[in-house]
Amino acid sequence: MPLTSSQTRYLRSLAHDLSPVVLLGNKGATEAVVKELNQALDIHELVKLKLSGGDKEERQAQIDVLIDGTGAEKIHQIGHVVVLFRRNADEPKIALPR
């Protein structure tokens, strides 16, 4: 179920004070990073990531790999920092507005 614009705004406001939980290195989005991100999303639901260097297309390719591997939704991106969200079906921690 896609998020509404008000839910996205709410999640962006929550993510503002977060520190990056996952940092991508020179190898970019590897299977190990996707596995670590899956665990972080299970625990936190809302995760901020810092992408490795590169141009805009390379960063977008990294984001696409991470989203495809985790099933998360991109909430926000500024430069090398991206925020992803995936609801924990068993124990939701973030109450989204309707």
Backbone as XML, in Angstrom:
<?xml version="1.0"?>
<chain id="A" units="angstrom">
  <residue number="1" name="MET">
    <atom name="N" x="0.843" y="-1.172" z="0.000"/>
    <atom name="CA" x="0.000" y="0.000" z="0.000"/>
    <atom name="C" x="0.892" y="1.241" z="0.000"/>
  </residue>
  <residue number="2" name="PRO">
    <atom name="N" x="0.798" y="2.071" z="-1.011"/>
    <atom name="CA" x="1.645" y="3.266" z="-1.073"/>
    <atom name="C" x="1.256" y="4.270" z="0.012"/>
  </residue>
  <residue number="3" name="LEU">
    <atom name="N" x="2.221" y="5.059" z="0.403"/>
    <atom name="CA" x="2.003" y="6.077" z="1.424"/>
    <atom name="C" x="1.341" y="7.302" z="0.821"/>
  </residue>
  <residue number="4" name="THR">
    <atom name="N" x="0.505" y="7.959" z="1.612"/>
    <atom name="CA" x="-0.104" y="9.207" z="1.169"/>
    <atom name="C" x="0.901" y="10.336" z="1.362"/>
  </residue>
  <residue number="5" name="SER">
    <atom name="N" x="0.611" y="11.492" z="0.806"/>
    <atom name="CA" x="1.532" y="12.624" z="0.929"/>
    <atom name="C" x="1.653" y="13.093" z="2.380"/>
  </residue>
  <residue number="6" name="SER">
    <atom name="N" x="0.566" y="13.026" z="3.146"/>
    <atom name="CA" x="0.643" y="13.437" z="4.556"/>
    <atom name="C" x="1.482" y="12.445" z="5.366"/>
  </residue>
  <residue number="7" name="GLN">
    <atom name="N" x="1.403" y="11.165" z="5.045"/>
    <atom name="CA" x="2.214" y="10.170" z="5.727"/>
    <atom name="C" x="3.693" y="10.359" z="5.386"/>
  </residue>
  <residue number="8" name="THR">
    <atom name="N" x="3.988" y="10.675" z="4.134"/>
    <atom name="CA" x="5.365" y="10.922" z="3.723"/>
    <atom name="C" x="5.924" y="12.141" z="4.434"/>
  </residue>
  <residue number="9" name="ARG">
    <atom name="N" x="5.149" y="13.207" z="4.533"/>
    <atom name="CA" x="5.592" y="14.401" z="5.254"/>
    <atom name="C" x="5.861" y="14.091" z="6.720"/>
  </residue>
  <residue number="10" name="TYR">
    <atom name="N" x="4.988" y="13.294" z="7.323"/>
    <atom name="CA" x="5.157" y="12.915" z="8.724"/>
    <atom name="C" x="6.450" y="12.119" z="8.914"/>
  </residue>
  <residue number="11" name="LEU">
    <atom name="N" x="6.706" y="11.163" z="8.030"/>
    <atom name="CA" x="7.924" y="10.359" z="8.126"/>
    <atom name="C" x="9.168" y="11.214" z="7.889"/>
  </residue>
  <residue number="12" name="ARG">
    <atom name="N" x="9.103" y="12.172" z="6.982"/>
    <atom name="CA" x="10.233" y="13.076" z="6.762"/>
    <atom name="C" x="10.535" y="13.882" z="8.015"/>
  </residue>
  <residue number="13" name="SER">
    <atom name="N" x="9.494" y="14.308" z="8.719"/>
    <atom name="CA" x="9.716" y="15.071" z="9.948"/>
    <atom name="C" x="10.346" y="14.190" z="11.025"/>
  </residue>
  <residue number="14" name="LEU">
    <atom name="N" x="9.960" y="12.928" z="11.095"/>
    <atom name="CA" x="10.570" y="12.007" z="12.058"/>
    <atom name="C" x="12.031" y="11.724" z="11.714"/>
  </residue>
  <residue number="15" name="ALA">
    <atom name="N" x="12.334" y="11.647" z="10.436"/>
    <atom name="CA" x="13.681" y="11.299" z="9.989"/>
    <atom name="C" x="14.663" y="12.451" z="10.119"/>
  </residue>
  <residue number="16" name="HIS">
    <atom name="N" x="14.167" y="13.647" z="10.307"/>
    <atom name="CA" x="15.043" y="14.823" z="10.334"/>
    <atom name="C" x="16.150" y="14.688" z="11.382"/>
  </residue>
  <residue number="17" name="ASP">
    <atom name="N" x="15.833" y="14.212" z="12.566"/>
    <atom name="CA" x="16.800" y="14.131" z="13.659"/>
    <atom name="C" x="17.582" y="12.822" z="13.689"/>
  </residue>
  <residue number="18" name="LEU">
    <atom name="N" x="17.292" y="11.897" z="12.781"/>
    <atom name="CA" x="17.991" y="10.615" z="12.774"/>
    <atom name="C" x="19.412" y="10.760" z="12.248"/>
  </residue>
  <residue number="19" name="SER">
    <atom name="N" x="20.279" y="9.908" z="12.750"/>
    <atom name="CA" x="21.630" y="9.795" z="12.202"/>
    <atom name="C" x="21.643" y="8.617" z="11.241"/>
  </residue>
  <residue number="20" name="PRO">
    <atom name="N" x="22.513" y="8.636" z="10.242"/>
    <atom name="CA" x="22.576" y="7.504" z="9.318"/>
    <atom name="C" x="22.927" y="6.203" z="10.052"/>
  </residue>
  <residue number="21" name="VAL">
    <atom name="N" x="22.129" y="5.169" z="9.822"/>
    <atom name="CA" x="22.328" y="3.869" z="10.454"/>
    <atom name="C" x="23.212" y="2.990" z="9.579"/>
  </residue>
  <residue number="22" name="VAL">
    <atom name="N" x="23.055" y="3.102" z="8.276"/>
    <atom name="CA" x="23.814" y="2.290" z="7.328"/>
    <atom name="C" x="24.642" y="3.239" z="6.450"/>
  </residue>
  <residue number="23" name="LEU">
    <atom name="N" x="25.930" y="2.937" z="6.351"/>
    <atom name="CA" x="26.832" y="3.722" z="5.510"/>
    <atom name="C" x="27.354" y="2.826" z="4.400"/>
  </residue>
  <residue number="24" name="LEU">
    <atom name="N" x="27.201" y="3.245" z="3.165"/>
    <atom name="CA" x="27.703" y="2.467" z="2.040"/>
    <atom name="C" x="29.146" y="2.840" z="1.759"/>
  </residue>
  <residue number="25" name="GLY">
    <atom name="N" x="29.976" y="1.832" z="1.522"/>
    <atom name="CA" x="31.382" y="2.064" z="1.243"/>
    <atom name="C" x="31.655" y="2.148" z="-0.242"/>
  </residue>
  <residue number="26" name="ASN">
    <atom name="N" x="32.907" y="1.922" z="-0.615"/>
    <atom name="CA" x="33.321" y="2.025" z="-2.013"/>
    <atom name="C" x="32.655" y="0.983" z="-2.903"/>
  </residue>
  <residue number="27" name="LYS">
    <atom name="N" x="32.298" y="-0.168" z="-2.341"/>
    <atom name="CA" x="31.682" y="-1.233" z="-3.146"/>
    <atom name="C" x="30.211" y="-0.979" z="-3.428"/>
  </residue>
  <residue number="28" name="GLY">
    <atom name="N" x="29.623" y="0.002" z="-2.752"/>
    <atom name="CA" x="28.229" y="0.351" z="-3.016"/>
    <atom name="C" x="27.246" y="-0.585" z="-2.341"/>
  </residue>
  <residue number="29" name="ALA">
    <atom name="N" x="26.133" y="-0.845" z="-3.013"/>
    <atom name="CA" x="25.052" y="-1.652" z="-2.465"/>
    <atom name="C" x="25.320" y="-3.129" z="-2.760"/>
  </residue>
  <residue number="30" name="THR">
    <atom name="N" x="25.901" y="-3.834" z="-1.789"/>
    <atom name="CA" x="26.196" y="-5.255" z="-1.924"/>
    <atom name="C" x="25.124" y="-6.065" z="-1.209"/>
  </residue>
  <residue number="31" name="GLU">
    <atom name="N" x="25.202" y="-7.394" z="-1.345"/>
    <atom name="CA" x="24.246" y="-8.260" z="-0.652"/>
    <atom name="C" x="24.344" y="-8.094" z="0.858"/>
  </residue>
  <residue number="32" name="ALA">
    <atom name="N" x="25.557" y="-7.904" z="1.370"/>
    <atom name="CA" x="25.745" y="-7.724" z="2.809"/>
    <atom name="C" x="25.064" y="-6.445" z="3.293"/>
  </residue>
  <residue number="33" name="VAL">
    <atom name="N" x="25.133" y="-5.396" z="2.495"/>
    <atom name="CA" x="24.487" y="-4.132" z="2.859"/>
    <atom name="C" x="22.976" y="-4.294" z="2.846"/>
  </residue>
  <residue number="34" name="VAL">
    <atom name="N" x="22.449" y="-4.999" z="1.855"/>
    <atom name="CA" x="21.002" y="-5.237" z="1.772"/>
    <atom name="C" x="20.542" y="-6.050" z="2.984"/>
  </residue>
  <residue number="35" name="LYS">
    <atom name="N" x="21.316" y="-7.041" z="3.383"/>
    <atom name="CA" x="20.975" y="-7.863" z="4.547"/>
    <atom name="C" x="20.978" y="-7.012" z="5.815"/>
  </residue>
  <residue number="36" name="GLU">
    <atom name="N" x="21.996" y="-6.178" z="5.974"/>
    <atom name="CA" x="22.082" y="-5.293" z="7.141"/>
    <atom name="C" x="20.930" y="-4.290" z="7.146"/>
  </residue>
  <residue number="37" name="LEU">
    <atom name="N" x="20.584" y="-3.763" z="5.988"/>
    <atom name="CA" x="19.476" y="-2.817" z="5.884"/>
    <atom name="C" x="18.148" y="-3.490" z="6.220"/>
  </residue>
  <residue number="38" name="ASN">
    <atom name="N" x="17.960" y="-4.735" z="5.794"/>
    <atom name="CA" x="16.750" y="-5.485" z="6.151"/>
    <atom name="C" x="16.607" y="-5.586" z="7.665"/>
  </residue>
  <residue number="39" name="GLN">
    <atom name="N" x="17.696" y="-5.889" z="8.352"/>
    <atom name="CA" x="17.657" y="-5.986" z="9.813"/>
    <atom name="C" x="17.342" y="-4.630" z="10.442"/>
  </residue>
  <residue number="40" name="ALA">
    <atom name="N" x="17.954" y="-3.573" z="9.925"/>
    <atom name="CA" x="17.701" y="-2.237" z="10.461"/>
    <atom name="C" x="16.247" y="-1.816" z="10.242"/>
  </residue>
  <residue number="41" name="LEU">
    <atom name="N" x="15.685" y="-2.142" z="9.085"/>
    <atom name="CA" x="14.286" y="-1.806" z="8.812"/>
    <atom name="C" x="13.343" y="-2.607" z="9.692"/>
  </residue>
  <residue number="42" name="ASP">
    <atom name="N" x="13.685" y="-3.863" z="9.981"/>
    <atom name="CA" x="12.856" y="-4.664" z="10.883"/>
    <atom name="C" x="12.818" y="-4.050" z="12.278"/>
  </residue>
  <residue number="43" name="ILE">
    <atom name="N" x="13.951" y="-3.519" z="12.704"/>
    <atom name="CA" x="14.046" y="-2.960" z="14.053"/>
    <atom name="C" x="13.457" y="-1.555" z="14.125"/>
  </residue>
  <residue number="44" name="HIS">
    <atom name="N" x="13.846" y="-0.678" z="13.193"/>
    <atom name="CA" x="13.506" y="0.748" z="13.296"/>
    <atom name="C" x="12.359" y="1.199" z="12.403"/>
  </residue>
  <residue number="45" name="GLU">
    <atom name="N" x="12.085" y="0.516" z="11.325"/>
    <atom name="CA" x="11.098" y="0.873" z="10.294"/>
    <atom name="C" x="11.523" y="2.081" z="9.454"/>
  </residue>
  <residue number="46" name="LEU">
    <atom name="N" x="12.080" y="3.097" z="10.052"/>
    <atom name="CA" x="12.509" y="4.310" z="9.347"/>
    <atom name="C" x="14.023" y="4.420" z="9.501"/>
  </residue>
  <residue number="47" name="VAL">
    <atom name="N" x="14.743" y="4.395" z="8.377"/>
    <atom name="CA" x="16.197" y="4.316" z="8.414"/>
    <atom name="C" x="16.783" y="5.373" z="7.490"/>
  </residue>
  <residue number="48" name="LYS">
    <atom name="N" x="17.826" y="6.041" z="7.979"/>
    <atom name="CA" x="18.564" y="7.002" z="7.172"/>
    <atom name="C" x="19.871" y="6.346" z="6.748"/>
  </residue>
  <residue number="49" name="LEU">
    <atom name="N" x="20.221" y="6.484" z="5.453"/>
    <atom name="CA" x="21.441" y="5.897" z="4.906"/>
    <atom name="C" x="22.317" y="6.968" z="4.301"/>
  </residue>
  <residue number="50" name="LYS">
    <atom name="N" x="23.613" y="6.734" z="4.362"/>
    <atom name="CA" x="24.562" y="7.618" z="3.683"/>
    <atom name="C" x="25.170" y="6.815" z="2.544"/>
  </residue>
  <residue number="51" name="LEU">
    <atom name="N" x="24.974" y="7.289" z="1.322"/>
    <atom name="CA" x="25.441" y="6.594" z="0.132"/>
    <atom name="C" x="26.905" y="6.904" z="-0.126"/>
  </residue>
  <residue number="52" name="SER">
    <atom name="N" x="27.562" y="6.000" z="-0.849"/>
    <atom name="CA" x="28.958" y="6.241" z="-1.210"/>
    <atom name="C" x="29.023" y="7.301" z="-2.296"/>
  </residue>
  <residue number="53" name="GLY">
    <atom name="N" x="30.228" y="7.784" z="-2.549"/>
    <atom name="CA" x="30.411" y="8.835" z="-3.546"/>
    <atom name="C" x="30.005" y="8.388" z="-4.932"/>
  </residue>
  <residue number="54" name="GLY">
    <atom name="N" x="30.089" y="9.283" z="-5.843"/>
    <atom name="CA" x="29.711" y="8.986" z="-7.215"/>
    <atom name="C" x="28.756" y="10.034" z="-7.733"/>
  </residue>
  <residue number="55" name="ASP">
    <atom name="N" x="28.415" y="9.884" z="-8.991"/>
    <atom name="CA" x="27.500" y="10.852" z="-9.581"/>
    <atom name="C" x="26.056" y="10.489" z="-9.259"/>
  </residue>
  <residue number="56" name="LYS">
    <atom name="N" x="25.162" y="11.309" z="-9.736"/>
    <atom name="CA" x="23.741" y="11.157" z="-9.429"/>
    <atom name="C" x="23.185" y="9.817" z="-9.910"/>
  </residue>
  <residue number="57" name="GLU">
    <atom name="N" x="23.572" y="9.379" z="-11.104"/>
    <atom name="CA" x="23.073" y="8.119" z="-11.646"/>
    <atom name="C" x="23.562" y="6.925" z="-10.822"/>
  </residue>
  <residue number="58" name="GLU">
    <atom name="N" x="24.805" y="6.994" z="-10.357"/>
    <atom name="CA" x="25.355" y="5.913" z="-9.542"/>
    <atom name="C" x="24.626" y="5.821" z="-8.197"/>
  </residue>
  <residue number="59" name="ARG">
    <atom name="N" x="24.343" y="6.965" z="-7.589"/>
    <atom name="CA" x="23.602" y="6.969" z="-6.321"/>
    <atom name="C" x="22.191" y="6.435" z="-6.526"/>
  </residue>
  <residue number="60" name="GLN">
    <atom name="N" x="21.546" y="6.806" z="-7.644"/>
    <atom name="CA" x="20.196" y="6.310" z="-7.916"/>
    <atom name="C" x="20.209" y="4.805" z="-8.131"/>
  </residue>
  <residue number="61" name="ALA">
    <atom name="N" x="21.240" y="4.291" z="-8.780"/>
    <atom name="CA" x="21.364" y="2.843" z="-8.971"/>
    <atom name="C" x="21.519" y="2.138" z="-7.629"/>
  </residue>
  <residue number="62" name="GLN">
    <atom name="N" x="22.275" y="2.725" z="-6.708"/>
    <atom name="CA" x="22.420" y="2.143" z="-5.377"/>
    <atom name="C" x="21.074" y="2.124" z="-4.649"/>
  </residue>
  <residue number="63" name="ILE">
    <atom name="N" x="20.327" y="3.215" z="-4.741"/>
    <atom name="CA" x="19.015" y="3.295" z="-4.100"/>
    <atom name="C" x="18.081" y="2.247" z="-4.682"/>
  </residue>
  <residue number="64" name="ASP">
    <atom name="N" x="18.089" y="2.076" z="-5.997"/>
    <atom name="CA" x="17.224" y="1.089" z="-6.642"/>
    <atom name="C" x="17.538" y="-0.320" z="-6.162"/>
  </residue>
  <residue number="65" name="VAL">
    <atom name="N" x="18.829" y="-0.659" z="-6.029"/>
    <atom name="CA" x="19.222" y="-1.986" z="-5.532"/>
    <atom name="C" x="18.721" y="-2.176" z="-4.107"/>
  </residue>
  <residue number="66" name="LEU">
    <atom name="N" x="18.868" y="-1.167" z="-3.268"/>
    <atom name="CA" x="18.441" y="-1.269" z="-1.872"/>
    <atom name="C" x="16.924" y="-1.401" z="-1.754"/>
  </residue>
  <residue number="67" name="ILE">
    <atom name="N" x="16.198" y="-0.643" z="-2.549"/>
    <atom name="CA" x="14.732" y="-0.706" z="-2.498"/>
    <atom name="C" x="14.241" y="-2.054" z="-3.014"/>
  </residue>
  <residue number="68" name="ASP">
    <atom name="N" x="14.820" y="-2.543" z="-4.116"/>
    <atom name="CA" x="14.420" y="-3.840" z="-4.656"/>
    <atom name="C" x="14.747" y="-4.973" z="-3.690"/>
  </residue>
  <residue number="69" name="GLY">
    <atom name="N" x="15.874" y="-4.874" z="-2.999"/>
    <atom name="CA" x="16.300" y="-5.928" z="-2.087"/>
    <atom name="C" x="15.555" y="-5.953" z="-0.773"/>
  </residue>
  <residue number="70" name="THR">
    <atom name="N" x="14.978" y="-4.812" z="-0.369"/>
    <atom name="CA" x="14.318" y="-4.750" z="0.933"/>
    <atom name="C" x="12.808" y="-4.568" z="0.860"/>
  </residue>
  <residue number="71" name="GLY">
    <atom name="N" x="12.305" y="-4.075" z="-0.244"/>
    <atom name="CA" x="10.874" y="-3.796" z="-0.343"/>
    <atom name="C" x="10.484" y="-2.516" z="0.382"/>
  </residue>
  <residue number="72" name="ALA">
    <atom name="N" x="11.451" y="-1.651" z="0.644"/>
    <atom name="CA" x="11.187" y="-0.400" z="1.350"/>
    <atom name="C" x="10.746" y="0.683" z="0.369"/>
  </residue>
  <residue number="73" name="GLU">
    <atom name="N" x="10.257" y="1.785" z="0.933"/>
    <atom name="CA" x="9.865" y="2.938" z="0.128"/>
    <atom name="C" x="10.810" y="4.094" z="0.417"/>
  </residue>
  <residue number="74" name="LYS">
    <atom name="N" x="11.180" y="4.815" z="-0.628"/>
    <atom name="CA" x="12.024" y="5.997" z="-0.450"/>
    <atom name="C" x="11.150" y="7.141" z="0.022"/>
  </residue>
  <residue number="75" name="ILE">
    <atom name="N" x="11.533" y="7.711" z="1.151"/>
    <atom name="CA" x="10.784" y="8.820" z="1.725"/>
    <atom name="C" x="11.369" y="10.150" z="1.282"/>
  </residue>
  <residue number="76" name="HIS">
    <atom name="N" x="12.719" y="10.224" z="1.296"/>
    <atom name="CA" x="13.350" y="11.510" z="1.037"/>
    <atom name="C" x="14.803" y="11.288" z="0.647"/>
  </residue>
  <residue number="77" name="GLN">
    <atom name="N" x="15.335" y="12.170" z="-0.176"/>
    <atom name="CA" x="16.751" y="12.112" z="-0.526"/>
    <atom name="C" x="17.276" y="13.521" z="-0.698"/>
  </residue>
  <residue number="78" name="ILE">
    <atom name="N" x="18.412" y="13.765" z="-0.044"/>
    <atom name="CA" x="19.144" y="15.006" z="-0.251"/>
    <atom name="C" x="20.598" y="14.621" z="-0.443"/>
  </residue>
  <residue number="79" name="GLY">
    <atom name="N" x="21.110" y="14.827" z="-1.631"/>
    <atom name="CA" x="22.507" y="14.516" z="-1.917"/>
    <atom name="C" x="22.839" y="13.054" z="-1.690"/>
  </residue>
  <residue number="80" name="HIS">
    <atom name="N" x="23.749" y="12.802" z="-0.750"/>
    <atom name="CA" x="24.207" y="11.445" z="-0.475"/>
    <atom name="C" x="23.416" y="10.766" z="0.640"/>
  </residue>
  <residue number="81" name="VAL">
    <atom name="N" x="22.393" y="11.421" z="1.168"/>
    <atom name="CA" x="21.617" y="10.877" z="2.276"/>
    <atom name="C" x="20.209" y="10.553" z="1.787"/>
  </residue>
  <residue number="82" name="VAL">
    <atom name="N" x="19.762" y="9.330" z="2.109"/>
    <atom name="CA" x="18.431" y="8.892" z="1.707"/>
    <atom name="C" x="17.730" y="8.277" z="2.919"/>
  </residue>
  <residue number="83" name="VAL">
    <atom name="N" x="16.404" y="8.447" z="2.974"/>
    <atom name="CA" x="15.597" y="7.899" z="4.057"/>
    <atom name="C" x="14.658" y="6.856" z="3.459"/>
  </residue>
  <residue number="84" name="LEU">
    <atom name="N" x="14.668" y="5.651" z="4.054"/>
    <atom name="CA" x="13.806" y="4.560" z="3.600"/>
    <atom name="C" x="12.870" y="4.151" z="4.728"/>
  </residue>
  <residue number="85" name="PHE">
    <atom name="N" x="11.682" y="3.669" z="4.354"/>
    <atom name="CA" x="10.684" y="3.218" z="5.324"/>
    <atom name="C" x="10.104" y="1.891" z="4.871"/>
  </residue>
  <residue number="86" name="ARG">
    <atom name="N" x="9.957" y="0.985" z="5.819"/>
    <atom name="CA" x="9.235" y="-0.271" z="5.591"/>
    <atom name="C" x="8.540" y="-0.638" z="6.891"/>
  </residue>
  <residue number="87" name="ARG">
    <atom name="N" x="7.216" y="-0.766" z="6.822"/>
    <atom name="CA" x="6.436" y="-1.092" z="8.019"/>
    <atom name="C" x="6.743" y="-2.517" z="8.472"/>
  </residue>
  <residue number="88" name="ASN">
    <atom name="N" x="6.923" y="-2.680" z="9.781"/>
    <atom name="CA" x="7.090" y="-3.995" z="10.384"/>
    <atom name="C" x="5.691" y="-4.573" z="10.573"/>
  </residue>
  <residue number="89" name="ALA">
    <atom name="N" x="5.364" y="-5.626" z="9.851"/>
    <atom name="CA" x="4.008" y="-6.183" z="9.875"/>
    <atom name="C" x="3.671" y="-6.800" z="11.228"/>
  </residue>
  <residue number="90" name="ASP">
    <atom name="N" x="4.659" y="-7.361" z="11.913"/>
    <atom name="CA" x="4.408" y="-8.025" z="13.193"/>
    <atom name="C" x="4.262" y="-7.035" z="14.343"/>
  </residue>
  <residue number="91" name="GLU">
    <atom name="N" x="5.193" y="-6.081" z="14.439"/>
    <atom name="CA" x="5.184" y="-5.114" z="15.529"/>
    <atom name="C" x="5.430" y="-3.701" z="14.996"/>
  </residue>
  <residue number="92" name="PRO">
    <atom name="N" x="4.399" y="-3.030" z="14.459"/>
    <atom name="CA" x="4.607" y="-1.666" z="13.958"/>
    <atom name="C" x="5.001" y="-0.727" z="15.100"/>
  </residue>
  <residue number="93" name="LYS">
    <atom name="N" x="6.018" y="0.088" z="14.851"/>
    <atom name="CA" x="6.510" y="1.017" z="15.875"/>
    <atom name="C" x="6.089" y="2.455" z="15.596"/>
  </residue>
  <residue number="94" name="ILE">
    <atom name="N" x="5.864" y="2.782" z="14.344"/>
    <atom name="CA" x="5.496" y="4.150" z="13.970"/>
    <atom name="C" x="4.015" y="4.175" z="13.592"/>
  </residue>
  <residue number="95" name="ALA">
    <atom name="N" x="3.274" y="5.014" z="14.298"/>
    <atom name="CA" x="1.846" y="5.176" z="13.991"/>
    <atom name="C" x="1.722" y="6.261" z="12.922"/>
  </residue>
  <residue number="96" name="LEU">
    <atom name="N" x="1.267" y="5.858" z="11.749"/>
    <atom name="CA" x="1.128" y="6.799" z="10.630"/>
    <atom name="C" x="-0.219" y="7.502" z="10.686"/>
  </residue>
  <residue number="97" name="PRO">
    <atom name="N" x="-0.239" y="8.797" z="10.332"/>
    <atom name="CA" x="-1.537" y="9.492" z="10.233"/>
    <atom name="C" x="-2.328" y="8.946" z="9.047"/>
  </residue>
  <residue number="98" name="ARG">
    <atom name="N" x="-3.617" y="9.123" z="9.089"/>
    <atom name="CA" x="-4.473" y="8.625" z="8.004"/>
    <atom name="C" x="-4.508" y="9.551" z="6.869"/>
  </residue>
</chain>
